[in-house]
Amino acid sequence: MRAHTNDVLFYKTLIFVNALLPLTLIFWDLAHGQAGVNPIESALRTFGVLALIFLLISLSITPMRKIFGWGTLIKYRRTLGLFAFFYACLHMLVYVVFDRSASVLSVAHDVINRPFIAVGMVCFALLTPLAVTSTDKIRQRMGAKKWLKLHQLSYPIAIGAVVHFYMIVKSDVFYPALFGVILALLLGYRMYVRAKKNDSFPVKR
């Protein structure tokens, strides 16, 4: 039992270190003037992509656990989901504080006049309660049924995030398309499991 606990701690630490590595590299580049001609845009784009990557990885935990029988993966889903929120917060922070100079009017103008900003804001607003309710204590207080229903928002959030990314890049759509394919596979698996589950229960006549 103790060995298993140590293994979980080791892998969580490994995830933690690797998840923070991109942030360390960004700070290194900024400190050494190697962040490109527009460091704000570079950081904004990087944090947004990292948030989407961690969100998709967290969504892939259940399919991998069921397909390959890797039951222990469930222990790392919360950590991965929280890193998605962490990078989403950094993405938002860079946008509001550095890109919009912490101007509420400027942000409001962007939300109204630039649809991809509005989509991103909605995604962040929906992601926040998922992060807030990620602890076991809050899950028990909410009840499993309500908690699961709330956290089903992760898929609409992921769809919105992919759309947000696509609307930003405009011409070079390779990476948004790649993320879209991955998300489509995850959604397809979810729909397949649900359909199979429904077929296993005979309809009463």
Backbone as CSV, one residue per row, in Angstrom:
resi,resn,N_x,N_y,N_z,CA_x,CA_y,CA_z,C_x,C_y,C_z
1,MET,0.831,-1.210,0.000,0.000,0.000,0.000,0.860,1.251,0.000
2,ARG,1.908,1.218,0.837,2.806,2.361,0.914,3.565,2.558,-0.394
3,ALA,3.966,1.425,-1.023,4.672,1.502,-2.302,3.784,2.126,-3.367
4,HIS,2.487,1.758,-3.353,1.539,2.323,-4.319,1.399,3.831,-4.110
5,THR,1.314,4.255,-2.851,1.204,5.679,-2.538,2.432,6.433,-3.014
6,ASN,3.596,5.828,-2.829,4.840,6.447,-3.280,4.882,6.570,-4.803
7,ASP,4.342,5.556,-5.494,4.296,5.598,-6.955,3.419,6.750,-7.433
8,VAL,2.242,6.900,-6.811,1.325,7.981,-7.174,1.983,9.338,-6.933
9,LEU,2.643,9.478,-5.790,3.329,10.721,-5.467,4.435,11.016,-6.474
10,PHE,5.168,9.968,-6.867,6.248,10.141,-7.839,5.699,10.634,-9.177
11,TYR,4.629,10.002,-9.666,4.076,10.376,-10.966,3.401,11.750,-10.923
12,LYS,2.780,12.089,-9.805,2.210,13.422,-9.671,3.314,14.477,-9.679
13,THR,4.414,14.176,-9.007,5.558,15.090,-9.005,6.132,15.224,-10.414
14,LEU,6.193,14.101,-11.133,6.692,14.112,-12.509,5.802,14.972,-13.401
15,ILE,4.491,14.827,-13.247,3.548,15.658,-14.010,3.736,17.122,-13.660
16,PHE,3.871,17.407,-12.362,4.018,18.772,-11.880,5.260,19.432,-12.483
17,VAL,6.392,18.729,-12.442,7.652,19.275,-12.954,7.565,19.521,-14.460
18,ASN,7.049,18.530,-15.194,6.946,18.677,-16.647,5.928,19.728,-17.056
19,ALA,4.860,19.859,-16.280,3.835,20.848,-16.593,4.345,22.272,-16.395
20,LEU,5.274,22.451,-15.471,5.828,23.779,-15.209,7.043,24.096,-16.073
21,LEU,7.553,23.104,-16.780,8.729,23.312,-17.623,8.502,24.380,-18.699
22,PRO,7.363,24.365,-19.424,7.150,25.431,-20.415,7.144,26.824,-19.792
23,LEU,6.566,26.957,-18.605,6.546,28.252,-17.921,7.964,28.697,-17.580
24,THR,8.782,27.750,-17.128,10.184,28.056,-16.819,10.928,28.527,-18.056
25,LEU,10.684,27.870,-19.181,11.342,28.245,-20.431,10.909,29.633,-20.901
26,ILE,9.633,29.950,-20.695,9.139,31.277,-21.070,9.816,32.360,-20.234
27,PHE,9.902,32.131,-18.928,10.576,33.097,-18.059,12.057,33.238,-18.438
28,TRP,12.673,32.132,-18.796,14.076,32.160,-19.220,14.238,33.019,-20.473
29,ASP,13.363,32.798,-21.448,13.423,33.567,-22.692,13.182,35.055,-22.438
30,LEU,12.225,35.360,-21.569,11.941,36.760,-21.254,13.131,37.415,-20.564
31,ALA,13.755,36.680,-19.646,14.886,37.227,-18.901,16.101,37.466,-19.789
32,HIS,16.212,36.684,-20.869,17.378,36.791,-21.746,17.044,37.451,-23.084
33,GLY,15.867,38.078,-23.148,15.487,38.790,-24.360,15.342,37.902,-25.580
34,GLN,14.889,36.682,-25.378,14.760,35.727,-26.476,13.307,35.322,-26.730
35,ALA,12.384,36.191,-26.352,10.960,35.858,-26.484,10.355,36.369,-27.788
36,GLY,11.214,36.773,-28.728,10.708,37.238,-30.014,10.414,38.720,-30.023
37,VAL,9.931,39.199,-31.174,9.681,40.637,-31.329,8.450,41.084,-30.545
38,ASN,7.543,40.152,-30.261,6.335,40.478,-29.502,6.163,39.457,-28.374
39,PRO,6.872,39.660,-27.253,6.831,38.669,-26.166,5.446,38.495,-25.556
40,ILE,4.639,39.550,-25.562,3.284,39.441,-24.999,2.444,38.483,-25.834
41,GLU,2.489,38.664,-27.147,1.724,37.769,-28.024,2.236,36.337,-27.929
42,SER,3.559,36.178,-27.821,4.147,34.849,-27.706,3.690,34.147,-26.433
43,ALA,3.749,34.872,-25.308,3.303,34.287,-24.038,1.811,33.998,-24.068
44,LEU,1.038,34.914,-24.645,-0.421,34.747,-24.727,-0.774,33.487,-25.509
45,ARG,-0.133,33.310,-26.652,-0.415,32.146,-27.485,0.036,30.843,-26.807
46,THR,1.224,30.885,-26.198,1.764,29.676,-25.558,0.896,29.224,-24.398
47,PHE,0.492,30.160,-23.542,-0.338,29.800,-22.388,-1.691,29.258,-22.833
48,GLY,-2.249,29.841,-23.877,-3.532,29.356,-24.380,-3.446,27.946,-24.925
49,VAL,-2.395,27.678,-25.696,-2.202,26.338,-26.262,-1.964,25.315,-25.151
50,LEU,-1.171,25.695,-24.148,-0.914,24.779,-23.029,-2.196,24.464,-22.264
51,ALA,-3.048,25.466,-22.071,-4.323,25.222,-21.392,-5.155,24.208,-22.163
52,LEU,-5.182,24.355,-23.488,-5.958,23.431,-24.321,-5.350,22.030,-24.302
53,ILE,-4.025,21.953,-24.340,-3.353,20.648,-24.312,-3.680,19.899,-23.022
54,PHE,-3.558,20.583,-21.891,-3.830,19.913,-20.618,-5.302,19.547,-20.476
55,LEU,-6.180,20.368,-21.032,-7.607,20.042,-20.990,-7.886,18.772,-21.783
56,LEU,-7.309,18.658,-22.969,-7.523,17.465,-23.796,-6.892,16.230,-23.167
57,ILE,-5.728,16.401,-22.552,-5.105,15.256,-21.875,-5.988,14.773,-20.726
58,SER,-6.534,15.712,-19.960,-7.405,15.324,-18.846,-8.655,14.614,-19.346
59,LEU,-9.180,15.041,-20.498,-10.361,14.394,-21.070,-10.040,13.006,-21.629
60,SER,-8.781,12.781,-21.964,-8.393,11.479,-22.520,-8.171,10.416,-21.444
61,ILE,-8.160,10.827,-20.182,-7.896,9.876,-19.101,-8.928,8.758,-19.068
62,THR,-10.205,9.112,-19.106,-11.257,8.091,-19.027,-11.201,7.103,-20.191
63,PRO,-11.096,7.568,-21.466,-10.970,6.594,-22.559,-9.758,5.682,-22.418
64,MET,-8.602,6.218,-22.048,-7.401,5.387,-21.899,-7.559,4.399,-20.749
65,ARG,-8.212,4.873,-19.697,-8.422,3.999,-18.535,-9.315,2.813,-18.905
66,LYS,-10.358,3.073,-19.706,-11.300,2.011,-20.050,-10.807,1.131,-21.190
67,ILE,-10.116,1.728,-22.156,-9.648,0.955,-23.309,-8.461,0.070,-22.941
68,PHE,-7.501,0.650,-22.206,-6.265,-0.067,-21.906,-6.229,-0.660,-20.494
69,GLY,-7.255,-0.367,-19.697,-7.294,-0.901,-18.347,-6.329,-0.233,-17.391
70,TRP,-5.953,1.022,-17.702,-5.026,1.767,-16.841,-5.817,2.516,-15.773
71,GLY,-6.303,1.774,-14.796,-7.179,2.356,-13.781,-6.534,3.444,-12.949
72,THR,-5.211,3.361,-12.746,-4.539,4.339,-11.881,-4.482,5.737,-12.501
73,LEU,-4.753,5.843,-13.804,-4.699,7.152,-14.449,-5.688,8.132,-13.841
74,ILE,-6.785,7.610,-13.279,-7.808,8.484,-12.711,-7.244,9.348,-11.586
75,LYS,-6.163,8.884,-10.955,-5.562,9.619,-9.844,-4.862,10.898,-10.302
76,TYR,-4.629,11.009,-11.607,-3.883,12.157,-12.124,-4.766,13.116,-12.926
77,ARG,-6.031,12.764,-13.106,-6.914,13.599,-13.915,-7.123,14.976,-13.301
78,ARG,-7.304,15.031,-11.986,-7.523,16.316,-11.327,-6.305,17.223,-11.503
79,THR,-5.116,16.652,-11.327,-3.887,17.434,-11.475,-3.776,18.016,-12.877
80,LEU,-4.063,17.203,-13.877,-3.996,17.662,-15.268,-5.049,18.735,-15.542
81,GLY,-6.251,18.533,-15.002,-7.309,19.520,-15.179,-6.976,20.854,-14.521
82,LEU,-6.362,20.797,-13.364,-5.976,22.026,-12.666,-4.857,22.760,-13.395
83,PHE,-3.981,22.017,-14.056,-2.951,22.680,-14.858,-3.572,23.335,-16.084
84,ALA,-4.632,22.755,-16.627,-5.359,23.407,-17.719,-5.904,24.744,-17.238
85,PHE,-6.478,24.760,-16.049,-7.010,26.004,-15.482,-5.880,26.977,-15.156
86,PHE,-4.763,26.469,-14.650,-3.617,27.306,-14.313,-3.120,28.068,-15.539
87,TYR,-2.957,27.359,-16.645,-2.476,28.026,-17.857,-3.556,28.903,-18.485
88,ALA,-4.811,28.542,-18.297,-5.894,29.418,-18.748,-5.879,30.730,-17.966
89,CYS,-5.578,30.648,-16.671,-5.470,31.855,-15.849,-4.306,32.733,-16.308
90,LEU,-3.173,32.107,-16.622,-2.024,32.870,-17.124,-2.339,33.496,-18.480
91,HIS,-3.045,32.750,-19.308,-3.491,33.256,-20.609,-4.359,34.504,-20.418
92,MET,-5.293,34.411,-19.486,-6.179,35.533,-19.196,-5.414,36.697,-18.569
93,LEU,-4.490,36.383,-17.676,-3.703,37.417,-17.000,-2.879,38.227,-17.998
94,VAL,-2.203,37.537,-18.901,-1.388,38.227,-19.912,-2.268,39.102,-20.799
95,TYR,-3.415,38.563,-21.177,-4.320,39.327,-22.038,-4.825,40.585,-21.339
96,VAL,-5.357,40.438,-20.131,-5.987,41.562,-19.440,-4.953,42.585,-18.968
97,VAL,-3.888,42.117,-18.309,-2.931,43.024,-17.675,-1.928,43.612,-18.664
98,PHE,-1.366,42.761,-19.531,-0.286,43.226,-20.400,-0.765,43.638,-21.791
99,ASP,-1.703,42.880,-22.352,-2.185,43.214,-23.693,-3.209,44.347,-23.661
100,ARG,-4.087,44.344,-22.662,-5.121,45.378,-22.562,-4.845,46.398,-21.455
101,SER,-3.651,46.335,-20.868,-3.219,47.300,-19.834,-4.200,47.397,-18.670
102,ALA,-4.829,46.273,-18.323,-5.773,46.186,-17.208,-6.933,47.166,-17.345
103,SER,-7.301,47.464,-18.576,-8.411,48.390,-18.836,-9.707,47.610,-19.023
104,VAL,-10.646,47.817,-18.128,-11.939,47.130,-18.207,-12.667,47.529,-19.484
105,LEU,-12.585,48.801,-19.845,-13.260,49.277,-21.058,-12.668,48.645,-22.310
106,SER,-11.335,48.494,-22.317,-10.676,47.883,-23.468,-11.060,46.420,-23.604
107,VAL,-11.115,45.710,-22.476,-11.521,44.306,-22.499,-12.964,44.181,-22.955
108,ALA,-13.843,45.037,-22.424,-15.261,45.009,-22.804,-15.424,45.301,-24.294
109,HIS,-14.643,46.229,-24.799,-14.693,46.555,-26.230,-14.280,45.351,-27.068
110,ASP,-13.245,44.655,-26.626,-12.788,43.459,-27.331,-13.853,42.358,-27.324
111,VAL,-14.471,42.158,-26.178,-15.498,41.116,-26.064,-16.655,41.389,-27.019
112,ILE,-17.020,42.649,-27.142,-18.159,43.025,-27.995,-17.814,42.968,-29.478
113,ASN,-16.598,43.389,-29.822,-16.241,43.571,-31.222,-15.372,42.463,-31.818
114,ARG,-14.817,41.604,-30.971,-13.962,40.532,-31.486,-14.522,39.199,-30.979
115,PRO,-15.238,38.489,-31.839,-15.939,37.267,-31.402,-15.032,36.225,-30.747
116,PHE,-13.794,36.089,-31.211,-12.930,35.055,-30.623,-12.583,35.382,-29.175
117,ILE,-12.566,36.668,-28.831,-12.348,37.060,-27.431,-13.552,36.652,-26.589
118,ALA,-14.748,36.883,-27.131,-15.970,36.511,-26.411,-16.024,35.004,-26.164
119,VAL,-15.649,34.218,-27.177,-15.634,32.756,-27.034,-14.643,32.345,-25.948
120,GLY,-13.458,32.960,-25.958,-12.450,32.651,-24.950,-12.912,33.002,-23.549
121,MET,-13.583,34.118,-23.406,-14.088,34.546,-22.098,-15.138,33.567,-21.563
122,VAL,-16.003,33.125,-22.441,-17.033,32.161,-22.031,-16.384,30.858,-21.573
123,CYS,-15.387,30.404,-22.329,-14.684,29.168,-21.954,-14.040,29.310,-20.578
124,PHE,-13.394,30.446,-20.341,-12.736,30.658,-19.052,-13.763,30.726,-17.924
125,ALA,-14.878,31.394,-18.187,-15.933,31.511,-17.168,-16.506,30.141,-16.807
126,LEU,-16.639,29.267,-17.799,-17.169,27.926,-17.541,-16.135,27.017,-16.880
127,LEU,-14.859,27.254,-17.184,-13.800,26.420,-16.618,-13.571,26.713,-15.137
128,THR,-13.812,27.949,-14.732,-13.541,28.359,-13.349,-14.298,27.533,-12.308
129,PRO,-15.620,27.345,-12.432,-16.310,26.532,-11.420,-15.859,25.074,-11.398
130,LEU,-15.359,24.571,-12.517,-14.841,23.199,-12.531,-13.595,23.095,-11.670
131,ALA,-12.738,24.111,-11.747,-11.523,24.116,-10.928,-11.866,24.307,-9.455
132,VAL,-12.805,25.196,-9.179,-13.190,25.496,-7.795,-13.783,24.267,-7.114
133,THR,-14.507,23.453,-7.872,-15.197,22.285,-7.293,-14.400,20.988,-7.469
134,SER,-13.107,21.092,-7.690,-12.312,19.894,-7.982,-11.921,19.087,-6.746
135,THR,-12.073,19.653,-5.563,-11.648,18.943,-4.355,-12.672,17.879,-3.941
136,ASP,-12.193,16.866,-3.231,-13.067,15.785,-2.762,-14.126,16.310,-1.794
137,LYS,-13.743,17.273,-0.980,-14.669,17.811,0.014,-15.865,18.489,-0.659
138,ILE,-15.598,19.296,-1.667,-16.683,19.982,-2.372,-17.514,18.977,-3.162
139,ARG,-16.858,17.967,-3.720,-17.592,16.939,-4.451,-18.572,16.219,-3.533
140,GLN,-18.150,15.886,-2.333,-19.029,15.227,-1.375,-20.170,16.148,-0.959
141,ARG,-19.869,17.427,-0.809,-20.900,18.382,-0.405,-21.943,18.570,-1.511
142,MET,-21.492,18.575,-2.761,-22.409,18.752,-3.882,-23.219,17.490,-4.163
143,GLY,-22.612,16.348,-3.915,-23.231,15.086,-4.304,-22.690,14.668,-5.663
144,ALA,-22.471,13.379,-5.841,-21.823,12.879,-7.059,-22.596,13.241,-8.325
145,LYS,-23.939,13.188,-8.267,-24.748,13.429,-9.455,-24.612,14.871,-9.942
146,LYS,-24.735,15.835,-9.024,-24.607,17.244,-9.396,-23.192,17.564,-9.841
147,TRP,-22.208,16.964,-9.150,-20.808,17.220,-9.472,-20.485,16.723,-10.885
148,LEU,-20.937,15.515,-11.206,-20.677,14.963,-12.533,-21.366,15.781,-13.622
149,LYS,-22.572,16.235,-13.329,-23.300,17.045,-14.300,-22.570,18.349,-14.572
150,LEU,-22.040,18.974,-13.517,-21.283,20.210,-13.685,-20.020,19.969,-14.506
151,HIS,-19.320,18.892,-14.210,-18.045,18.643,-14.867,-18.195,18.087,-16.278
152,GLN,-19.420,17.830,-16.700,-19.647,17.508,-18.100,-19.461,18.736,-18.995
153,LEU,-19.356,19.908,-18.365,-19.086,21.132,-19.118,-17.701,21.120,-19.745
154,SER,-16.854,20.188,-19.306,-15.489,20.152,-19.832,-15.468,19.956,-21.346
155,TYR,-16.431,19.202,-21.874,-16.464,18.996,-23.320,-16.906,20.238,-24.082
156,PRO,-17.991,20.917,-23.699,-18.312,22.188,-24.352,-17.186,23.212,-24.234
157,ILE,-16.496,23.218,-23.099,-15.365,24.129,-22.922,-14.267,23.803,-23.932
158,ALA,-13.964,22.518,-24.085,-12.929,22.099,-25.032,-13.317,22.470,-26.460
159,ILE,-14.589,22.286,-26.804,-15.063,22.678,-28.140,-14.881,24.172,-28.339
160,GLY,-15.288,24.952,-27.335,-15.137,26.400,-27.414,-13.684,26.818,-27.522
161,ALA,-12.808,26.124,-26.798,-11.382,26.459,-26.822,-10.775,26.193,-28.202
162,VAL,-11.168,25.077,-28.826,-10.681,24.776,-30.174,-11.182,25.824,-31.165
163,VAL,-12.450,26.210,-31.051,-13.021,27.249,-31.917,-12.287,28.577,-31.692
164,HIS,-12.036,28.911,-30.438,-11.293,30.128,-30.072,-9.918,30.134,-30.750
165,PHE,-9.207,29.019,-30.675,-7.893,28.898,-31.288,-7.982,29.050,-32.804
166,TYR,-8.970,28.391,-33.399,-9.159,28.456,-34.851,-9.428,29.893,-35.310
167,MET,-10.237,30.602,-34.566,-10.580,31.970,-34.947,-9.384,32.919,-34.825
168,ILE,-8.438,32.580,-33.976,-7.261,33.426,-33.783,-6.271,33.263,-34.938
169,VAL,-5.972,32.005,-35.305,-4.890,31.769,-36.265,-5.269,32.142,-37.695
170,LYS,-6.545,32.128,-38.026,-7.074,32.558,-39.320,-6.604,31.695,-40.489
171,SER,-5.310,31.753,-40.852,-4.856,31.048,-42.052,-4.161,29.722,-41.747
172,ASP,-3.235,29.707,-40.789,-2.496,28.485,-40.460,-3.308,27.668,-39.459
173,VAL,-4.177,26.810,-39.985,-5.148,26.108,-39.137,-4.704,24.691,-38.788
174,PHE,-3.445,24.358,-39.036,-3.002,22.977,-38.804,-3.213,22.553,-37.353
175,TYR,-2.717,23.344,-36.404,-2.810,22.954,-35.001,-4.242,22.997,-34.462
176,PRO,-5.031,24.029,-34.782,-6.436,23.958,-34.368,-7.155,22.748,-34.951
177,ALA,-6.828,22.414,-36.206,-7.449,21.236,-36.825,-7.000,19.957,-36.120
178,LEU,-5.715,19.896,-35.754,-5.203,18.724,-35.038,-5.903,18.557,-33.695
179,PHE,-6.037,19.655,-32.954,-6.747,19.597,-31.679,-8.209,19.230,-31.901
180,GLY,-8.782,19.727,-32.997,-10.165,19.405,-33.309,-10.371,17.926,-33.585
181,VAL,-9.415,17.307,-34.276,-9.495,15.868,-34.567,-9.407,15.063,-33.270
182,ILE,-8.465,15.452,-32.404,-8.320,14.754,-31.116,-9.608,14.862,-30.300
183,LEU,-10.168,16.067,-30.257,-11.410,16.277,-29.512,-12.559,15.485,-30.129
184,ALA,-12.599,15.430,-31.468,-13.657,14.666,-32.143,-13.560,13.186,-31.793
185,LEU,-12.345,12.660,-31.695,-12.157,11.259,-31.313,-12.635,11.015,-29.883
186,LEU,-12.324,11.952,-28.988,-12.762,11.817,-27.599,-14.284,11.892,-27.496
187,LEU,-14.877,12.806,-28.247,-16.336,12.920,-28.253,-16.974,11.684,-28.886
188,GLY,-16.345,11.194,-29.953,-16.861,9.992,-30.609,-16.850,8.792,-29.680
189,TYR,-15.776,8.654,-28.922,-15.706,7.544,-27.965,-16.783,7.696,-26.888
190,ARG,-16.972,8.913,-26.425,-17.992,9.159,-25.401,-19.386,8.813,-25.916
191,MET,-19.678,9.204,-27.156,-20.978,8.906,-27.751,-21.149,7.400,-27.967
192,TYR,-20.059,6.735,-28.349,-20.100,5.283,-28.561,-20.422,4.560,-27.251
193,VAL,-19.753,4.959,-26.181,-19.978,4.330,-24.875,-21.414,4.561,-24.414
194,ARG,-21.905,5.783,-24.624,-23.268,6.094,-24.210,-24.285,5.289,-25.015
195,ALA,-24.069,5.180,-26.327,-24.984,4.416,-27.175,-24.963,2.933,-26.806
196,LYS,-23.768,2.422,-26.525,-23.642,1.020,-26.136,-24.334,0.761,-24.810
197,LYS,-24.219,1.713,-23.898,-24.863,1.582,-22.597,-26.374,1.583,-22.733
198,ASN,-26.889,2.449,-23.604,-28.339,2.520,-23.828,-28.862,1.239,-24.466
199,ASP,-28.050,0.662,-25.377,-28.477,-0.577,-26.039,-28.507,-1.764,-25.087
200,SER,-27.749,-1.659,-24.002,-27.689,-2.789,-23.067,-28.925,-2.874,-22.179
201,PHE,-29.742,-1.795,-22.198,-30.973,-1.801,-21.398,-32.159,-1.929,-22.334
202,PRO,-32.907,-3.033,-22.266,-34.049,-3.228,-23.158,-35.134,-2.185,-22.877
203,VAL,-35.743,-1.723,-23.962,-36.811,-0.733,-23.836,-38.095,-1.449,-23.397
204,LYS,-38.748,-0.922,-22.385,-39.989,-1.517,-21.896,-41.117,-1.177,-22.856
205,ARG,-41.923,-2.171,-23.140,-43.076,-1.964,-24.043,-44.373,-2.002,-23.234
